[in-house]
Amino acid sequence: MSDTLYTSERITEIMKDFQQALQNADNFPKNDDPKNYRQFWVSFRGEGASLFGLTNYLLKETSVKKEKPPGAFSTDK
């Protein structure tokens, strides 16, 4: 197994899934029963959570790189 939590393929998958969920919600018919909107809430709980995790991971990676000078020794495990 790779040490990389988010491969480029996984990042692409997360972004495409979230984009599709947004498109589906955006195309929800205005005259449809509002209770039918639940499918989008469920979708955002899944795809939104993945995107949130990816964002937190990238923010952490960015802040770690800013804090440590190149070649610095790390004791992180």
Backbone as XML, in Angstrom:
<?xml version="1.0"?>
<chain id="A" units="angstrom">
  <residue number="1" name="MET">
    <atom name="N" x="0.840" y="-1.190" z="0.000"/>
    <atom name="CA" x="0.000" y="0.000" z="0.000"/>
    <atom name="C" x="0.878" y="1.245" z="0.000"/>
  </residue>
  <residue number="2" name="SER">
    <atom name="N" x="0.460" y="2.232" z="-0.693"/>
    <atom name="CA" x="1.222" y="3.468" z="-0.830"/>
    <atom name="C" x="1.107" y="4.309" z="0.439"/>
  </residue>
  <residue number="3" name="ASP">
    <atom name="N" x="2.155" y="5.079" z="0.712"/>
    <atom name="CA" x="2.123" y="5.995" z="1.848"/>
    <atom name="C" x="1.276" y="7.219" z="1.545"/>
  </residue>
  <residue number="4" name="THR">
    <atom name="N" x="0.955" y="7.441" z="0.287"/>
    <atom name="CA" x="0.171" y="8.594" z="-0.122"/>
    <atom name="C" x="-1.305" y="8.346" z="0.169"/>
  </residue>
  <residue number="5" name="LEU">
    <atom name="N" x="-1.871" y="9.184" z="1.008"/>
    <atom name="CA" x="-3.280" y="9.054" z="1.372"/>
    <atom name="C" x="-4.181" y="9.401" z="0.182"/>
  </residue>
  <residue number="6" name="TYR">
    <atom name="N" x="-3.813" y="10.427" z="-0.541"/>
    <atom name="CA" x="-4.616" y="10.876" z="-1.676"/>
    <atom name="C" x="-3.777" y="10.818" z="-2.944"/>
  </residue>
  <residue number="7" name="THR">
    <atom name="N" x="-4.015" y="9.784" z="-3.743"/>
    <atom name="CA" x="-3.342" y="9.686" z="-5.038"/>
    <atom name="C" x="-3.994" y="10.674" z="-5.996"/>
  </residue>
  <residue number="8" name="SER">
    <atom name="N" x="-3.349" y="10.930" z="-7.108"/>
    <atom name="CA" x="-3.940" y="11.844" z="-8.089"/>
    <atom name="C" x="-5.264" y="11.283" z="-8.606"/>
  </residue>
  <residue number="9" name="GLU">
    <atom name="N" x="-5.343" y="9.957" z="-8.704"/>
    <atom name="CA" x="-6.601" y="9.337" z="-9.154"/>
    <atom name="C" x="-7.707" y="9.561" z="-8.138"/>
  </residue>
  <residue number="10" name="ARG">
    <atom name="N" x="-7.380" y="9.419" z="-6.845"/>
    <atom name="CA" x="-8.392" y="9.613" z="-5.795"/>
    <atom name="C" x="-8.829" y="11.076" z="-5.731"/>
  </residue>
  <residue number="11" name="ILE">
    <atom name="N" x="-7.903" y="11.986" z="-5.878"/>
    <atom name="CA" x="-8.230" y="13.414" z="-5.874"/>
    <atom name="C" x="-9.185" y="13.722" z="-7.025"/>
  </residue>
  <residue number="12" name="THR">
    <atom name="N" x="-8.875" y="13.215" z="-8.204"/>
    <atom name="CA" x="-9.729" y="13.420" z="-9.373"/>
    <atom name="C" x="-11.118" y="12.824" z="-9.137"/>
  </residue>
  <residue number="13" name="GLU">
    <atom name="N" x="-11.164" y="11.632" z="-8.564"/>
    <atom name="CA" x="-12.444" y="10.979" z="-8.269"/>
    <atom name="C" x="-13.283" y="11.805" z="-7.296"/>
  </residue>
  <residue number="14" name="ILE">
    <atom name="N" x="-12.667" y="12.295" z="-6.236"/>
    <atom name="CA" x="-13.382" y="13.115" z="-5.249"/>
    <atom name="C" x="-13.950" y="14.358" z="-5.903"/>
  </residue>
  <residue number="15" name="MET">
    <atom name="N" x="-13.141" y="15.036" z="-6.690"/>
    <atom name="CA" x="-13.583" y="16.281" z="-7.319"/>
    <atom name="C" x="-14.695" y="16.029" z="-8.335"/>
  </residue>
  <residue number="16" name="LYS">
    <atom name="N" x="-14.566" y="14.969" z="-9.138"/>
    <atom name="CA" x="-15.606" y="14.659" z="-10.121"/>
    <atom name="C" x="-16.910" y="14.265" z="-9.438"/>
  </residue>
  <residue number="17" name="ASP">
    <atom name="N" x="-16.821" y="13.453" z="-8.374"/>
    <atom name="CA" x="-18.022" y="13.039" z="-7.647"/>
    <atom name="C" x="-18.734" y="14.236" z="-7.031"/>
  </residue>
  <residue number="18" name="PHE">
    <atom name="N" x="-17.963" y="15.147" z="-6.458"/>
    <atom name="CA" x="-18.564" y="16.326" z="-5.846"/>
    <atom name="C" x="-19.169" y="17.238" z="-6.911"/>
  </residue>
  <residue number="19" name="GLN">
    <atom name="N" x="-18.475" y="17.401" z="-8.023"/>
    <atom name="CA" x="-18.992" y="18.217" z="-9.116"/>
    <atom name="C" x="-20.302" y="17.629" z="-9.642"/>
  </residue>
  <residue number="20" name="GLN">
    <atom name="N" x="-20.362" y="16.322" z="-9.776"/>
    <atom name="CA" x="-21.584" y="15.677" z="-10.242"/>
    <atom name="C" x="-22.724" y="15.870" z="-9.241"/>
  </residue>
  <residue number="21" name="ALA">
    <atom name="N" x="-22.420" y="15.761" z="-7.957"/>
    <atom name="CA" x="-23.440" y="15.979" z="-6.924"/>
    <atom name="C" x="-23.972" y="17.410" z="-6.984"/>
  </residue>
  <residue number="22" name="LEU">
    <atom name="N" x="-23.086" y="18.366" z="-7.201"/>
    <atom name="CA" x="-23.518" y="19.763" z="-7.339"/>
    <atom name="C" x="-24.411" y="19.949" z="-8.562"/>
  </residue>
  <residue number="23" name="GLN">
    <atom name="N" x="-24.022" y="19.341" z="-9.663"/>
    <atom name="CA" x="-24.820" y="19.426" z="-10.892"/>
    <atom name="C" x="-26.206" y="18.827" z="-10.684"/>
  </residue>
  <residue number="24" name="ASN">
    <atom name="N" x="-26.259" y="17.663" z="-10.058"/>
    <atom name="CA" x="-27.543" y="17.016" z="-9.811"/>
    <atom name="C" x="-28.437" y="17.882" z="-8.931"/>
  </residue>
  <residue number="25" name="ALA">
    <atom name="N" x="-27.873" y="18.465" z="-7.894"/>
    <atom name="CA" x="-28.652" y="19.331" z="-7.004"/>
    <atom name="C" x="-29.103" y="20.589" z="-7.737"/>
  </residue>
  <residue number="26" name="ASP">
    <atom name="N" x="-28.226" y="21.132" z="-8.564"/>
    <atom name="CA" x="-28.553" y="22.344" z="-9.313"/>
    <atom name="C" x="-29.671" y="22.100" z="-10.324"/>
  </residue>
  <residue number="27" name="ASN">
    <atom name="N" x="-29.756" y="20.907" z="-10.854"/>
    <atom name="CA" x="-30.776" y="20.571" z="-11.847"/>
    <atom name="C" x="-32.058" y="20.003" z="-11.232"/>
  </residue>
  <residue number="28" name="PHE">
    <atom name="N" x="-32.160" y="20.059" z="-9.914"/>
    <atom name="CA" x="-33.356" y="19.581" z="-9.239"/>
    <atom name="C" x="-34.551" y="20.436" z="-9.663"/>
  </residue>
  <residue number="29" name="PRO">
    <atom name="N" x="-35.613" y="19.821" z="-10.168"/>
    <atom name="CA" x="-36.773" y="20.588" z="-10.640"/>
    <atom name="C" x="-37.400" y="21.427" z="-9.516"/>
  </residue>
  <residue number="30" name="LYS">
    <atom name="N" x="-37.652" y="22.688" z="-9.811"/>
    <atom name="CA" x="-38.206" y="23.599" z="-8.807"/>
    <atom name="C" x="-39.600" y="23.183" z="-8.348"/>
  </residue>
  <residue number="31" name="ASN">
    <atom name="N" x="-40.349" y="22.526" z="-9.224"/>
    <atom name="CA" x="-41.718" y="22.163" z="-8.872"/>
    <atom name="C" x="-41.811" y="20.771" z="-8.254"/>
  </residue>
  <residue number="32" name="ASP">
    <atom name="N" x="-40.665" y="20.125" z="-8.024"/>
    <atom name="CA" x="-40.661" y="18.790" z="-7.423"/>
    <atom name="C" x="-40.886" y="18.905" z="-5.913"/>
  </residue>
  <residue number="33" name="ASP">
    <atom name="N" x="-41.311" y="17.811" z="-5.311"/>
    <atom name="CA" x="-41.540" y="17.764" z="-3.873"/>
    <atom name="C" x="-40.215" y="17.992" z="-3.137"/>
  </residue>
  <residue number="34" name="PRO">
    <atom name="N" x="-40.169" y="18.969" z="-2.239"/>
    <atom name="CA" x="-38.924" y="19.264" z="-1.510"/>
    <atom name="C" x="-38.372" y="18.059" z="-0.745"/>
  </residue>
  <residue number="35" name="LYS">
    <atom name="N" x="-39.245" y="17.115" z="-0.391"/>
    <atom name="CA" x="-38.773" y="15.920" z="0.318"/>
    <atom name="C" x="-37.848" y="15.082" z="-0.569"/>
  </residue>
  <residue number="36" name="ASN">
    <atom name="N" x="-37.986" y="15.203" z="-1.864"/>
    <atom name="CA" x="-37.127" y="14.475" z="-2.790"/>
    <atom name="C" x="-35.693" y="15.010" z="-2.796"/>
  </residue>
  <residue number="37" name="TYR">
    <atom name="N" x="-35.485" y="16.150" z="-2.160"/>
    <atom name="CA" x="-34.154" y="16.743" z="-2.109"/>
    <atom name="C" x="-33.225" y="15.956" z="-1.191"/>
  </residue>
  <residue number="38" name="ARG">
    <atom name="N" x="-33.791" y="15.047" z="-0.413"/>
    <atom name="CA" x="-33.004" y="14.243" z="0.523"/>
    <atom name="C" x="-31.863" y="13.508" z="-0.186"/>
  </residue>
  <residue number="39" name="GLN">
    <atom name="N" x="-32.094" y="13.060" z="-1.406"/>
    <atom name="CA" x="-31.048" y="12.349" z="-2.152"/>
    <atom name="C" x="-29.788" y="13.190" z="-2.301"/>
  </residue>
  <residue number="40" name="PHE">
    <atom name="N" x="-29.947" y="14.503" z="-2.399"/>
    <atom name="CA" x="-28.787" y="15.379" z="-2.549"/>
    <atom name="C" x="-28.087" y="15.589" z="-1.210"/>
  </residue>
  <residue number="41" name="TRP">
    <atom name="N" x="-28.865" y="15.652" z="-0.143"/>
    <atom name="CA" x="-28.286" y="15.778" z="1.188"/>
    <atom name="C" x="-27.414" y="14.553" z="1.479"/>
  </residue>
  <residue number="42" name="VAL">
    <atom name="N" x="-27.940" y="13.377" z="1.168"/>
    <atom name="CA" x="-27.184" y="12.139" z="1.382"/>
    <atom name="C" x="-25.909" y="12.161" z="0.538"/>
  </residue>
  <residue number="43" name="SER">
    <atom name="N" x="-26.016" y="12.607" z="-0.688"/>
    <atom name="CA" x="-24.860" y="12.688" z="-1.571"/>
    <atom name="C" x="-23.813" y="13.648" z="-1.007"/>
  </residue>
  <residue number="44" name="PHE">
    <atom name="N" x="-24.239" y="14.794" z="-0.520"/>
    <atom name="CA" x="-23.285" y="15.763" z="0.026"/>
    <atom name="C" x="-22.648" y="15.268" z="1.308"/>
  </residue>
  <residue number="45" name="ARG">
    <atom name="N" x="-23.354" y="14.425" z="2.035"/>
    <atom name="CA" x="-22.760" y="13.836" z="3.242"/>
    <atom name="C" x="-21.599" y="12.922" z="2.851"/>
  </residue>
  <residue number="46" name="GLY">
    <atom name="N" x="-21.686" y="12.267" z="1.715"/>
    <atom name="CA" x="-20.610" y="11.381" z="1.253"/>
    <atom name="C" x="-19.526" y="12.136" z="0.511"/>
  </residue>
  <residue number="47" name="GLU">
    <atom name="N" x="-19.906" y="12.741" z="-0.611"/>
    <atom name="CA" x="-18.922" y="13.447" z="-1.436"/>
    <atom name="C" x="-18.383" y="14.692" z="-0.717"/>
  </residue>
  <residue number="48" name="GLY">
    <atom name="N" x="-19.243" y="15.362" z="0.012"/>
    <atom name="CA" x="-18.809" y="16.544" z="0.764"/>
    <atom name="C" x="-17.798" y="16.183" z="1.836"/>
  </residue>
  <residue number="49" name="ALA">
    <atom name="N" x="-18.030" y="15.068" z="2.506"/>
    <atom name="CA" x="-17.094" y="14.618" z="3.539"/>
    <atom name="C" x="-15.738" y="14.261" z="2.922"/>
  </residue>
  <residue number="50" name="SER">
    <atom name="N" x="-15.759" y="13.632" z="1.760"/>
    <atom name="CA" x="-14.504" y="13.294" z="1.079"/>
    <atom name="C" x="-13.750" y="14.556" z="0.684"/>
  </residue>
  <residue number="51" name="LEU">
    <atom name="N" x="-14.467" y="15.529" z="0.157"/>
    <atom name="CA" x="-13.828" y="16.776" z="-0.250"/>
    <atom name="C" x="-13.286" y="17.530" z="0.961"/>
  </residue>
  <residue number="52" name="PHE">
    <atom name="N" x="-14.027" y="17.497" z="2.053"/>
    <atom name="CA" x="-13.581" y="18.143" z="3.289"/>
    <atom name="C" x="-12.296" y="17.476" z="3.797"/>
  </residue>
  <residue number="53" name="GLY">
    <atom name="N" x="-12.264" y="16.146" z="3.765"/>
    <atom name="CA" x="-11.057" y="15.428" z="4.186"/>
    <atom name="C" x="-9.866" y="15.761" z="3.313"/>
  </residue>
  <residue number="54" name="LEU">
    <atom name="N" x="-10.086" y="15.819" z="2.017"/>
    <atom name="CA" x="-9.014" y="16.166" z="1.083"/>
    <atom name="C" x="-8.514" y="17.587" z="1.353"/>
  </residue>
  <residue number="55" name="THR">
    <atom name="N" x="-9.427" y="18.509" z="1.566"/>
    <atom name="CA" x="-9.052" y="19.899" z="1.840"/>
    <atom name="C" x="-8.211" y="19.992" z="3.108"/>
  </residue>
  <residue number="56" name="ASN">
    <atom name="N" x="-8.648" y="19.316" z="4.177"/>
    <atom name="CA" x="-7.876" y="19.326" z="5.420"/>
    <atom name="C" x="-6.491" y="18.724" z="5.225"/>
  </residue>
  <residue number="57" name="TYR">
    <atom name="N" x="-6.422" y="17.637" z="4.473"/>
    <atom name="CA" x="-5.137" y="17.005" z="4.181"/>
    <atom name="C" x="-4.211" y="17.982" z="3.440"/>
  </residue>
  <residue number="58" name="LEU">
    <atom name="N" x="-4.732" y="18.638" z="2.416"/>
    <atom name="CA" x="-3.917" y="19.568" z="1.631"/>
    <atom name="C" x="-3.483" y="20.771" z="2.460"/>
  </residue>
  <residue number="59" name="LEU">
    <atom name="N" x="-4.383" y="21.263" z="3.304"/>
    <atom name="CA" x="-4.011" y="22.386" z="4.179"/>
    <atom name="C" x="-2.902" y="21.988" z="5.144"/>
  </residue>
  <residue number="60" name="LYS">
    <atom name="N" x="-3.003" y="20.785" z="5.691"/>
    <atom name="CA" x="-1.975" y="20.303" z="6.610"/>
    <atom name="C" x="-0.644" y="20.151" z="5.875"/>
  </residue>
  <residue number="61" name="GLU">
    <atom name="N" x="-0.685" y="19.564" z="4.692"/>
    <atom name="CA" x="0.540" y="19.386" z="3.906"/>
    <atom name="C" x="1.168" y="20.735" z="3.565"/>
  </residue>
  <residue number="62" name="THR">
    <atom name="N" x="0.348" y="21.697" z="3.239"/>
    <atom name="CA" x="0.844" y="23.028" z="2.897"/>
    <atom name="C" x="1.471" y="23.700" z="4.108"/>
  </residue>
  <residue number="63" name="SER">
    <atom name="N" x="0.828" y="23.619" z="5.260"/>
    <atom name="CA" x="1.365" y="24.273" z="6.452"/>
    <atom name="C" x="2.638" y="23.586" z="6.929"/>
  </residue>
  <residue number="64" name="VAL">
    <atom name="N" x="2.739" y="22.276" z="6.779"/>
    <atom name="CA" x="3.954" y="21.556" z="7.165"/>
    <atom name="C" x="5.115" y="22.004" z="6.299"/>
  </residue>
  <residue number="65" name="LYS">
    <atom name="N" x="4.871" y="22.161" z="5.013"/>
    <atom name="CA" x="5.938" y="22.586" z="4.106"/>
    <atom name="C" x="6.378" y="24.016" z="4.401"/>
  </residue>
  <residue number="66" name="LYS">
    <atom name="N" x="5.451" y="24.872" z="4.828"/>
    <atom name="CA" x="5.807" y="26.251" z="5.156"/>
    <atom name="C" x="6.607" y="26.316" z="6.452"/>
  </residue>
  <residue number="67" name="GLU">
    <atom name="N" x="6.290" y="25.433" z="7.405"/>
    <atom name="CA" x="6.928" y="25.471" z="8.713"/>
    <atom name="C" x="8.347" y="24.901" z="8.693"/>
  </residue>
  <residue number="68" name="LYS">
    <atom name="N" x="8.612" y="23.925" z="7.846"/>
    <atom name="CA" x="9.905" y="23.251" z="7.840"/>
    <atom name="C" x="10.762" y="23.720" z="6.670"/>
  </residue>
  <residue number="69" name="PRO">
    <atom name="N" x="11.984" y="24.110" z="6.965"/>
    <atom name="CA" x="12.880" y="24.465" z="5.860"/>
    <atom name="C" x="13.257" y="23.207" z="5.082"/>
  </residue>
  <residue number="70" name="PRO">
    <atom name="N" x="13.583" y="23.370" z="3.814"/>
    <atom name="CA" x="13.970" y="22.210" z="3.000"/>
    <atom name="C" x="15.104" y="21.433" z="3.654"/>
  </residue>
  <residue number="71" name="GLY">
    <atom name="N" x="14.973" y="20.122" z="3.703"/>
    <atom name="CA" x="16.013" y="19.276" z="4.266"/>
    <atom name="C" x="15.984" y="19.166" z="5.781"/>
  </residue>
  <residue number="72" name="ALA">
    <atom name="N" x="14.986" y="19.776" z="6.416"/>
    <atom name="CA" x="14.902" y="19.724" z="7.879"/>
    <atom name="C" x="14.592" y="18.319" z="8.337"/>
  </residue>
  <residue number="73" name="PHE">
    <atom name="N" x="15.169" y="17.938" z="9.469"/>
    <atom name="CA" x="14.924" y="16.610" z="10.053"/>
    <atom name="C" x="13.544" y="16.591" z="10.682"/>
  </residue>
  <residue number="74" name="SER">
    <atom name="N" x="12.828" y="15.507" z="10.482"/>
    <atom name="CA" x="11.492" y="15.379" z="11.048"/>
    <atom name="C" x="11.425" y="14.158" z="11.951"/>
  </residue>
  <residue number="75" name="THR">
    <atom name="N" x="10.747" y="14.311" z="13.084"/>
    <atom name="CA" x="10.524" y="13.176" z="13.992"/>
    <atom name="C" x="9.096" y="12.673" z="13.875"/>
  </residue>
  <residue number="76" name="ASP">
    <atom name="N" x="8.336" y="13.224" z="12.921"/>
    <atom name="CA" x="6.950" y="12.777" z="12.698"/>
    <atom name="C" x="6.936" y="11.325" z="12.271"/>
  </residue>
  <residue number="77" name="LYS">
    <atom name="N" x="5.989" y="10.578" z="12.799"/>
    <atom name="CA" x="5.863" y="9.170" z="12.410"/>
    <atom name="C" x="4.573" y="8.949" z="11.716"/>
  </residue>
</chain>
